[in-house]
Amino acid sequence: MTSASPTSSAPLHEQDLAALTHGLRTGSFSAVELADHFLARIAASDLNCFIDVQPALSREQARDADRR
């Protein structure tokens, strides 16, 4: 499995941690956008594999991260 490069145009859920970190640091996307992306994937999933999903708390923490 190859990892996405920091300049990858791959969807966020296909990028590795280094690429996501790079995207956040360079402003390619915000922490809120990243959280929303993964929250939408969780909501669309029929796997029922998450015990506790807290969208409001996730977005609040992402907004705090974006302010830093």
Disulfide bonds with the S-S distance in Angstrom:
none
